[in-house]
Amino acid sequence: MNLFRFALDNLYRRPARTGLTVSAIALGIAAVVALTSIAWGFEASWQKANDARGTDLIVTRVASENTMPSPFKAEKVQQALAELPHVKEVVGLLSEMLSVSEDAPPVFVFGWVYGSYLWEHLKLVDGRWPASREEPVVVIGALAAEMLHKKTGDQVEIEGKVFQVAGIFESNAVVENGALLMTLDLAQQVTDKPGKVNVLNIKVDADATEADLRNIKEQVKQTLPGFVAITSGELVSKNAVVRISKAMSNATILIAGLVGALVVFNTMLMSINERTREIGILLALGWQRGTIMQLIVSEAVILSLAGGMAGIVMGVGIAWGLEHIELMRGKIDAIFSLPFFFSVLALSVLLGICGGFYPAFKAARLLPSAALRHE
Amino acid sequence: MNSLSSSLPILHIEGLNLHFDDGQTKALNGIDLDVREGEFVAIVGPSGSGKSSLLNVIGTLDAPTSGELVFRDQPYSKIRDASLFRRENIGFIFQAFHLIPTLSALDNVIVPTIGCDGAADDYKAHAEALLTQLGLRERLHHFPGKLSGGERQRVAIARALINRPRVILADEPTGSLDSANADQVLNLLTGIVKQQGLTLIMVTHDATVSARSDRIIYMRDGRIEQGVGA
């Protein structure tokens, strides 16, 4: 028998209340885990897509804060960029979220410059790549093929135009795996945005240093008003959707923390009111007030920790479920990590301590004789 | 009794008052009492006479309004940590047993040692020895709900003894028991107390219990009735 086991026994004494409290905490923690992992995953999947392509810098409009920055005429900007030192390749990219059939959720459609380095990181698993800039075919990501029930040779209709599926590819980035890919020329025709791109991707030569990249950024700032050159990480982090999802995740952490602490507070307050006489007995038997506080706080922490662990399992389940519903497939890729789980458990312990402190303090201040007389 | 008369008082009480409601209620009113080491003192008197209040003050569960209490050479007023004082010196036995229902008999006995220095195995061995001595060897892992009243009170006695106190304060320990169980509990309690040389102060309504004490203190209206008793 020790303090921990005694605390466990006390919680076990009221299984229904303990279960309800743990469930309430678990729900809050699950929301934190699911939203945070999705927010991080959303950010990471876009960054992974950009990184996988081998892009060193992305040029976009200064004020553009969307996942798909607003399109602009690329020709002059592209020419100016190509003349900057150490710039090896400048290629445009156009992307849209489009419906490809009536009964399927919208998917990303990417248009990439035919023959550019952007295609190099993809792995063709079936069929072939487009044979020319103008060939009316698409290649589709493995996940998109599964979602749309399409295979090589099938047809897809995009914005009223029919394209044949030339091949199926795989990518490390979930947003590419869930997307359709065509040449930039075709994409500009389909979306009625001739000559326009969302971003220009810059690949620098092998000799370029960090200082050279900074120099390119500075040159863009000075010579191309209204445009900015940034890394893929910077583009993603300033993305409004990423920022909103992160803000929602932070708000959830705050709300879940407050609600969790209040739930623990309420449970422990009820518990010590019920056990007033028992606390009086413990005091009469020589328990010190500090030991009483340790007992109550331990019970609160056990409750919140159990809720935290259950919440992690539930949160992972919710995130996994969201990843796999039709509407979201191929668009989010929740990220989990041990440090994140430990942080969540630390949050659980913290809310247990916060919620349990006042009831513990109240219990420790009871007068033994009055507590013993308590009915 | 005579062998005790020469021993030093373990407890000296002088001019003890315990008042409530701004002095409207006088639970204890000028108590003077010396209790010698190893003495068995029975406190008797009608309900509301202040017996339990006196026990509570001696056990530091209540602080007196005024008066002097000295435990051995230590004035109560100098006690910094009443909980520690109770743990080291006082063992409580209650009429209603006050066992924790979710703990086994053995764990109930060990409960007062939680938070104490010392090895858990030593406390467990001591608890087992006490319960065995009290005839509960076969009931170590039984929960209070599965024990008879007499057995529960024996567990409570073991719990009072676990920290090796010098004074046992018992508030009507046989009050909830039938006469056979009461007799058995009393025999065991007095036997252990005598064997270990402990001081026993017991509140009781039962004349057969008080008759076995070394001294009987009669209380009425918060006072000790002078000239009455053994």
Interface residues (C-beta under 8 A of the other chain):
Chain A: M1 N2 L3 F6 D9 N10 Y12 R13 R277 E278 I281 L282 L283 A284 L285 G286 W287 Q288 R289 G290 T291 Q294 L367 P368 S369 L372
Chain B: N56 G59 L61 D62 D81 S83 L84 R86 R87 E88 I90 F92 F94 H98 I100 P101 T102 L103 L106 D107 I110 V111 P112 I114 G115 A120 K124 R159 N163
